[in-house]
């Protein structure tokens, strides 16, 4: 079975890593996404896929790892049927957060979507990028590698 990895961006003031962790195994809807490309990526996600939790705005760093626990379904925050979301739960914090500056200066990550299209709120992460970022974040053998 093929592994897929993702990155979810959130503003700390809207939904923090601590908020995500506090939800425990029940997880939370990744709602409020109003971008077709980001929505389409969520439609590709499968239960068990992993993702990075990235704080945008001031922090601009990957701080944790999440797992998809429910595949795409209608976003409960809108009546508009075009918008869907997935549910995620926190798996673990990165021992060392990985900043956007670190990512941008690592030539192995130069093709990463986060570098090329930093505004996209939900985006894919290639398997080799996943391993590199886990290592940079202090996870010697990244989750489910």
C-alpha positions as CSV (number, residue, x, y, z in Angstrom):
1,X,0.0,0.0,0.0
2,X,1.3,3.4,-1.0
3,X,2.1,5.9,1.7
4,X,1.0,9.5,1.3
5,X,2.1,12.5,3.3
6,X,0.7,16.0,3.7
7,X,1.2,19.4,5.3
8,X,-1.6,21.3,7.1
9,X,-1.1,25.0,7.8
10,X,-2.8,26.8,10.7
11,X,-2.5,30.1,12.3
12,X,-1.6,29.7,16.0
13,X,-4.3,32.2,17.0
14,X,-7.0,30.2,15.1
15,X,-6.0,26.6,15.8
16,X,-2.7,25.8,17.7
17,X,-0.8,22.6,18.0
18,X,-1.8,22.6,21.6
19,X,-5.5,22.8,20.5
20,X,-4.9,19.8,18.2
21,X,-3.1,17.8,20.9
22,X,-5.9,18.5,23.4
23,X,-8.4,16.8,21.1
24,X,-6.7,13.5,21.7
25,X,-7.7,10.4,19.7
26,X,-11.0,12.0,18.8
27,X,-9.2,14.4,16.6
28,X,-10.8,17.3,14.8
29,X,-12.2,18.4,11.5
30,X,-9.7,20.3,9.4
31,X,-12.5,22.7,8.4
32,X,-12.7,26.1,6.9
33,X,-10.6,25.4,3.8
34,X,-11.9,27.5,0.9
35,X,-9.4,26.7,-1.8
36,X,-10.2,24.2,-4.5
37,X,-6.7,22.8,-4.8
38,X,-6.4,22.3,-1.1
39,X,-9.9,20.7,-1.0
40,X,-8.9,18.4,-3.8
41,X,-5.8,17.3,-1.9
42,X,-8.0,16.4,1.1
43,X,-10.2,14.3,-1.2
44,X,-7.1,12.2,-2.0
45,X,-6.3,11.6,1.7
46,X,-6.8,8.1,3.2
47,X,-7.2,7.1,6.8
48,X,-3.7,6.4,8.2
49,X,-1.9,8.9,6.0
50,X,0.4,11.2,7.9
51,X,0.9,15.0,7.8
52,X,2.9,17.8,9.3
53,X,1.2,20.4,11.4
54,X,2.7,23.7,10.3
55,X,2.2,27.1,12.0
56,X,1.9,29.9,9.5
57,X,2.1,33.6,10.0
58,X,4.6,34.6,12.7
59,X,5.9,31.2,13.7
60,X,6.3,29.6,10.2
61,X,7.5,26.2,11.4
62,X,6.5,22.5,11.4
63,X,5.7,21.6,15.0
64,X,4.0,18.2,14.9
65,X,2.8,15.1,13.1
66,X,-0.9,14.3,12.6
67,X,-2.7,11.3,11.1
68,X,-5.8,11.3,8.9
69,X,-8.6,9.6,10.9
70,X,-11.6,10.4,8.6
71,X,-11.6,10.8,4.9
72,X,-13.1,13.7,3.0
73,X,-16.7,14.6,4.0
74,X,-18.8,17.7,4.0
75,X,-17.3,20.6,6.0
76,X,-19.7,21.1,9.0
77,X,-18.9,24.9,9.1
78,X,-20.7,25.6,5.9
79,X,-23.9,24.7,4.0
80,X,-22.0,25.0,0.7
81,X,-21.6,21.5,-0.6
82,X,-18.5,22.3,-2.6
83,X,-16.4,22.3,0.6
84,X,-15.2,19.2,2.3
85,X,-12.6,18.4,5.0
86,X,-10.9,15.5,6.7
87,X,-10.4,14.7,10.4
88,X,-7.0,14.6,11.9
89,X,-5.5,13.7,15.2
90,X,-2.1,14.6,16.7
91,X,0.5,11.8,16.8
92,X,3.5,13.5,18.2
93,X,5.3,16.8,18.6
94,X,8.6,17.4,16.7
95,X,11.4,17.4,19.3
96,X,12.9,20.3,17.3
97,X,10.5,22.5,15.3
98,X,11.6,22.9,11.6
99,X,11.4,26.5,10.4
100,X,10.5,27.7,6.9
101,X,13.9,29.3,6.7
102,X,15.6,25.9,7.4
103,X,13.4,24.3,4.7
104,X,14.1,27.0,2.1
105,X,17.9,26.8,2.7
106,X,18.1,23.0,2.4
107,X,18.7,22.2,-1.3
108,X,17.1,18.7,-0.9
109,X,13.8,20.5,-0.3
110,X,13.9,23.1,-3.1
111,X,11.0,21.5,-5.0
112,X,8.8,21.2,-2.0
113,X,5.3,22.6,-2.4
114,X,5.8,24.7,0.8
115,X,8.8,26.4,-0.9
116,X,7.1,26.8,-4.3
117,X,3.6,27.7,-3.2
118,X,3.8,28.8,0.4
119,X,0.2,30.1,0.4
120,X,-1.5,26.8,-0.1
121,X,-3.1,25.7,3.2
122,X,-3.2,21.9,2.6
123,X,-0.5,20.4,0.4
124,X,1.3,17.1,-0.4
125,X,4.7,16.2,0.9
126,X,6.9,13.7,-1.0
127,X,8.2,10.6,0.8
128,X,11.8,11.7,0.6
129,X,10.8,15.2,1.9
130,X,8.9,13.6,4.8
131,X,12.0,11.6,5.8
132,X,14.3,14.6,5.6
133,X,11.9,16.8,7.6
134,X,11.4,14.1,10.3
135,X,15.2,13.9,10.6
136,X,15.5,17.7,10.8
137,X,12.9,17.7,13.5
138,X,14.7,15.2,15.6
139,X,12.7,12.1,14.7
140,X,15.4,9.5,13.9
141,X,13.1,7.0,12.2
142,X,10.0,9.0,11.3
143,X,6.6,7.7,12.0
144,X,5.4,5.0,9.6
145,X,8.5,5.1,7.4
